[in-house]
Amino acid sequence: MNYERIRDELIRLDNFHNGTINSNDMRSLIEDLLQYPLRPDEYYQLFKQFPIDENGKIKYKDYLKQVMDHTNAAQQQQQQRQQKSPVYVFSFLLYKYLNLFYIKLKNSSMGIYEIKKYS
């Protein structure tokens, strides 16, 4: 299931070519794509996420824009994480390590250290 297929199906269901479809068409589309019949409460939870016009029709173009904006933001965040400098990565890993473990001086006169995991 990809964005283009969903977009094309929504356009096909847009009888008046005004960027809206009725809720029954949207429900049928979702059930067809998922190959799973939705219970009324399941569809209601989904329906609340859709932008609705003054006539109660789903503004699918606005919804697709929201999906694309969210997808683009997630991709940008992932790219930013991948572009971190080696110093940042090392610092982050060291920080995580120190949060998981602490070094306890077992015998200061002998200089023996013991690593214990936080409980």
Helices and strands as residue ranges (DSSP letters): H 3-13, E 20-21, H 23-34, H 40-47, E 58-59, H 60-82, H 86-100, E 101-107, E 112-117
